[in-house]
Amino acid sequence: MRIVGIDPGSKATGYGVIDTDGTHHRLVSQGVVRTRPKDTFAEKLHCIHAGLTEVMETCSPDEMVVESLFFALNVKSALTLGHVRGVVLLSGVTRGMPVREYAPLEVKQAVVGYGRADKSQVQKMVAVLLALDAPPASHDASDALAVALCHAHQLRYQAKVEATS
């Protein structure tokens, strides 16, 4: 199965694509869709949508997973991130793929084993789980890969539960 993980942000939206059989995971692609500071908010949303559409067309994932909104420093930040998340979710649903969401604590627990792990711990564990030579350079891409790995672990768990039922 091919999973694309997304870490939404209005300045930088991270993505990470993995192949998994539930036990073994392989990196397919990773990166960041960056918006330009001078662009209007609508142009930034368009940039994010276009960038993710290109990732979907290039990598052809089976499922999309997105880091859910955990908290925002203020109402304006929450609204901005909500708009970005809407564009992200729409880019997956429009392609007809299932879209799931995981809270940051849930992702960290699945990948690091500790729900309050810091970004460098997540980066290191992503590198270990994907057998990378070095951790991803971008925290945004690393977080997106962590979301994808969290989903892979969840699918494996669900398969075990179904097999025992």
Secondary structure, 3 states (H helix, E strand, C coil): CEEEEEECCCCEEEEEEEEECCCCEEEEEEEEEECCCCCCHHHHHHHHHHHHHHHHHHHCCCEEEEECCCCCCCHHHHHHHHHHHHHHHHHHHCCCCCEEEECHHHHHHHHCCCCCCCHHHHHHHHHHHCCCCCCCCCHHHHHHHHHHHHHHHHHHHHHHHHHHC
